[in-house]
Amino acid sequence: MIKTVISTELPVDEHLLIRKNSISGGSGKKRICLVTGTHGDELEGQYVCYRIAQILQSNLADLDGTVDIYPALNPLGIDSITRGIPNFDLDMNRIFPGDPMGSMAENTAHSIIEELRGADLVIDIHSSNIFLYEVPQVRINQLNADSLVPLASMLNLDFLWVHEAATVLEATLAYSLNSLDTPTLVVEMGVGMRITQSYGEQLVSGILNLMRHMGVWKGAVPELEERHTILSTTGTVDFINASASGVFIPLIEHSNHAEAGQVIGRIVDPLHGTVLQDVKLERPGFVFTIRAYPVVYEGSLLARVFREDNA
């Protein structure tokens, strides 16, 4: 059932409309919320919402609870391919929990929090930006690791990145909801302005698997590819940055292990036909982020690599 969550009149005959598809079955009381589209240039979640809605609506007899699907928390951003909220110069994921007496954006953020709070689980799906390519991963605040890591591990993604609490922005949707005792997982995958169907299908299978463990789904779960999910608390994440300006040519795909001394990419000078930097790893590790946008400047992030502490 399609329901309107927020409806706000805007200037020049425009309209802010946030809707959800609420799908219920059986007598179960648990509620799972899938949210995406907080950033208008992140589209990977659109495919996941489509597939989950398609599967559930075709197999209602296997559903025992409610799944609320919110494809676009920032519909104006998606319509205009804008990361933030157009005309407000705001990143929507930096204004939660919002303010009921604040501006339109703050009031919207507050209404979203009130809509989602109390759910048994919220999965907040993001893409990377246009500059980086990310393996399917879950990002978790260290403060909530004990309760969220067991849930995240059922999503069958490649990497679980537990952040130190000091690095987590308190004005995000996930932080606000977890602070209200509404368990929220943040999924990051793919690249901005694109859809990677294989990643979408991987997450769809993982969501159905998690729903089954929670007793919300009794149907089939597409066969999960056997994978070893890496948990970041067993090691360290290294950030690899450019030491020169030029064009970055990757020599390794992300989601791969690289050896110490391996060249994972080069920064080249197209004018002179020279190599400005061989990007080498000092220690072996798992490359879970790689530069997608070729033009780089000194200091640009090229890769993130997870390494075991004993590596």
Sequence and secondary structure as in RCSB ss.txt:
>XXXX:A:sequence
MIKTVISTELPVDEHLLIRKNSISGGSGKKRICLVTGTHGDELEGQYVCYRIAQILQSNLADLDGTVDIYPALNP
LGIDSITRGIPNFDLDMNRIFPGDPMGSMAENTAHSIIEELRGADLVIDIHSSNIFLYEVPQVRINQLNADSLVP
LASMLNLDFLWVHEAATVLEATLAYSLNSLDTPTLVVEMGVGMRITQSYGEQLVSGILNLMRHMGVWKGAVPELE
ERHTILSTTGTVDFINASASGVFIPLIEHSNHAEAGQVIGRIVDPLHGTVLQDVKLERPGFVFTIRAYPVVYEGS
LLARVFREDNA
>XXXX:A:secstr
 EEEEEEEE STT EEEEEEEEEEESS   EEEEE  SSTT  HHHHHHHHHHHHHHH GGGB EEEEEES SSH
HHHHHT SSBTTTTB GGGSTT  TTS HHHHHHHHHHHHHTT SEEEEEEE  TTEEEEEEEEEEGGGHHHHHH
HHHTT  SEEEEE GGGS TTSHHHHHHHTT  EEEEEEE TT   HHHHHHHHHHHHHHHHHTTSB S      
    EEGGGEEEEEEE SS EEEEE S SSEEE TT EEEEEEETTTTEEEEEEE SS EEEEEEE S EE TT 
EEEEEEEETT 
